[in-house]
Amino acid sequence: MPPTAPLLLRPPPRLTRPVLLAVAHGSRDPRAADTLDRLVHRVRALAPDTDVRLSYVDHANPSIYQALDEVAAQRQSAVVVPFLLSAATHSKGDIPGSIAAARTRHPGLTVSYGRVLGPHPLLLEALEQRLVEAGVPADAALVLAGTGSADPDANANVARMARLLWEVRRSAPVEVAFATGTTPTVTEALSRLRRLGHRKVAVAAYFLSPGRLLDAVAADANGVAVSAPLADTDHVARLLLERYAEAVAGHSGMDCDCCVYRTAWPGREQRVGQPQRPHAHPGDRA
């Protein structure tokens, strides 16, 4: 695919630069934390004058609560970037609620909020890199496997990435599948490709880090090649810095038209207008 256009938004001068606080989902699987630690090292190498920190919504420390308390104690400001591929409950409710709670605890705290990572051309480049590393032929039919969500808008963005991946490759179909929460499953998507006559098939993992759900995707693939997760790549490191620069420049608007908190999707009507609340994280003060 053509190279991604260079980043036009630049961080502010060093003396006024806020902390880049990436907030990941969190996992009990130590492989996930190791992967994200390597990603943070990549980001710091690309932007050595930026204070890059990592926190979690759940299952790991430091929590966003703890991380923002530390920023406030140091009398610094922060840009919170949700280290998530799609906008769903964590990015729309849990993280903004935690930011609001931190502002209440620390009235002088300045926090900006960035966008989730996807969809973005740099993620397509990361997917292509992982497919090549997995030995997937350029003409293989693919299943793009994402997490799955109760938010239809988040699932639609995974389907959008599948279409964009096809636009890059154009050699064979790209089906979408989900590990949990909705359908089709990876097994169902692979079965469809085989019924259509495709003998060369593979799974493109639209995940940032290893964990239980990606293991389930590999099990459902039943021996079909599954590409590695995306976080530990320079593409994702560059994207995290781009989301940071957008927020610093005040250009981090969200696409909210189809959000489950704004649109009455069938079976989820009660979620329209729900308030943003901080996520309860073990170890946080009450």
Secondary structure by P-SEA (a helix, b strand, c coil): cccccccccccccccccccbbbbccccccaaaaaaaaaaaaaaaaaccccbbbbbbcccccccaaaaaaaaaaacbbbbbbccccccccccccaaaaaaaaaaaacccbbbbbbbcccccaaaaaaaaaaaaaacccccbbbbbcccccccaaaaaaaaaaaaaaaaacccbbbbbbbcccccccaaaaaaaaaaacccbbbbbcccccccaaaaaaaaaaccccccccccccaaaaaaaaaaaaaaaaccccccccccccccccccccccccccccccccccccc
